Amino acid sequence: MQYKTIVLELLRERPELHEQLRLTRRLLPTLEICSQQLRMSHQTWKETLASANPGSDPIQIASEAMELAIKELEDRLPTVSQADDREPLSLDSAMAFVGSRTSKM
């Protein structure tokens, strides 16, 4: 599965966020940035896990690294439960997430 496909599925699991990004024409840029971040996180986790377990199977390391990178991304994406019931899901919080991750990598 490609990084963009994974990120798109994560966004689709958050229908309000997905729709807000789509309506404001920010879905594609957000998808691009998040998929780059997922790729970088996956690479970092692979390096970290390979260093910690030098004799491990590279396929197992890559799989575990992907699980960790996806979990990391999921934990940072805003969810409906984080939004106040009286207010729509904040696009600003989604874009702040994207911007903060880009500046760290």
C-alpha positions, 0 to 999 in steps of 0.5 A: 500500500502506498503512503498516499493511499494509507493517508487517504484512508485515515482521512476518510475515517474522519468524514467531517475532516475529510469533507472540510478539507475537500470543500476548502480544496485542501484535501490534496495538499494535506494528503501530499504533506501527510504522506511525505510525513508518513514516509519520513516517519516510516524511514526513521522508525525502520532505522531506529528498529534496525539499530535496536535489533540488528539481526532482525528480519528487514521485512519484519522491521519494515512492517513494525515501523509502518505500524508505528508510523501510522499510529503516530500519524493517527494520534496527531490527526484531529478527530470529531470527538476533539471538536466542540459539538457547537463548532465545526471541526477546525480546519485550522487545527488540521493545518496546524498539525500538518505545518508542525510536522513539516517544520520538524522533519 
